[in-house]
Amino acid sequence: MNITYIIGTIGAFGVMVIGMMYDKVAFVKPEQLGNFIDPASIFIVIGCTIFVLISSFPASALLAIPKHLAVMMNTKKNEPMGVIDQLVELAQVARKNGLLALEEKGNQQEDPFFKQCIMLVVDNNDADQAKEIMMNDIEQSCARHEDAAAMYDKASAVAPAFGMVGTLVGLINMLAAMDVSSGGGDLGPAMATALITTLYGCVLAHMIFGPIANQLRKRDEEETLCKLIIVEGIMSIQAGANPKFLREKLLTFMAQKQRDGEGGKKGSKGGE
């Protein structure tokens, strides 16, 4: 579970709501929240943003939104240390029984990319050609992930724009209601639409769509790191690397603190 996203989003909305209710005398006045609810503004900002996304992206991208949210909330999928442990185990198997013995391990692999890399080695492909296939897979995967994040960037850019559109609509209605010949009119609703649409646009852009795009890019970075570790590990296994040396080599992909933590774990296991 992506706890930082949940805490950040809930906290941002909570602080905003408290600010909306703040009153110098009574400290909080919940009835003030009604001032920030305007159906016309919601209709303009949210409705227009959704339809612009529909017109800008194919149906397949829009239907993948639930998948994007699931990926964003899952922080346990890509764990470099787990990948390194698996690669060291594969190196031990290959060193003892040969590369062909990795076929069974490959068939047991749930990760399609990891399985493909193992099978490229088992089939005794040329090392350079096999690495080229693996790296191309990573590049194309990154491109697809960037396309997904770009959809939320688009929404983050469009929402404030329609907030300004709503502001113009409200101002036009307000000026029309100021016609002296008609005796003026109630300017409150028109003025509310003019101001609240900008608020809604900023909230959607910076509290909803922007964080989602950033989180998706973070998940992509984590997945890419694991895939690069897999590529380096598989190529080293094909070259006959020593398992202990392989572990030390793959740990260089990680920050020093993470490596030190891994060393502490290994030391505690040895003490047991």
C-alpha positions, 0 to 999 in steps of 0.5 A, a space after each residue: 500500500 502506498 501510504 505516503 500518497 494516502 497520507 499526503 492526499 488526505 492531509 492536503 484535503 484536510 488542511 484545505 477543508 480546515 482553512 475553508 471553515 476557519 473563522 477568527 471568532 468561532 475558529 471553525 464554522 462548518 457552514 462555511 463549506 457550503 460557500 465552496 460548493 457550486 454545481 455550475 463550477 463542478 460541471 464546467 471543470 470536471 466535465 470539460 476535463 473528462 471530455 478533453 481526456 476522452 478526445 485526446 487519448 484512445 479508449 485503451 488508455 482510458 480503460 487502463 486508468 484502474 490499472 494505473 491506480 493499482 500500480 500506483 498504490 502497489 509499492 511491494 511489486 518491485 523489490 531489488 533485493 528480492 531480484 538480486 537473491 533470485 539471480 544469485 540462486 540462478 547463478 548457483 544453479 547454473 554453476 552447478 548444473 549448467 545453463 540448461 538447468 535454468 529452464 525449469 526456474 524460468 518456467 516457474 517465474 511469474 514475471 514475464 520479463 524475468 522469464 524471457 531473459 532466462 529463456 534467452 540464456 537457456 536457448 544459448 543466444 548470442 550475448 550481444 543479441 540477447 542483451 539488445 532484446 532485453 534493453 529494447 524491452 526496457 525502452 519500450 516499457 518505459 515509453 508505455 509508462 511515460 504515455 500513461 503518466 502523460 495522460 495525467 499531465 494532460 489532465 493536470 494542465 487542462 483542469 486549471 485552464 477550464 477553471 479559467 474558462 469557468 471564471 470567464 463564464 461567471 464574469 460574463 454572467 455577472 456583467 450581464 446581471 449588472 444591466 441597469 435597465 433590468 434593475 440589476 440582479 443577484 450577482 452572488 451566484 455568478 461571482 461564485 462561479 467565477 471564483 470557485 471554478 479556478 479553485 476546483 481547477 487548481 485542486 484537480 491539477 495539484 492534488 489529484 492528477 499531478 501526484 498520480 503522474 509523479 507516482 506512476 513515474 516513480 513506479 516506472 523508475 523502480 521497475 526499470 531498476 529491477 529490470 536493469 538488475 535482471 539484465 546485468 545478472 542474466 548476462 553475468 550468469 551467461 558469462 559464468 560469474 561467481 555467485 558471490 561476486 555477482 551479488 556484490 556486482 548487483 548491489 552496486 545498483 542500490 544506494 549505499 544505505 540499502 547495501 549496508 542494510 543488506 549486509 546487516 541482515 546477512 550478518 544477523 543470519 550468520 549469527 543465528 
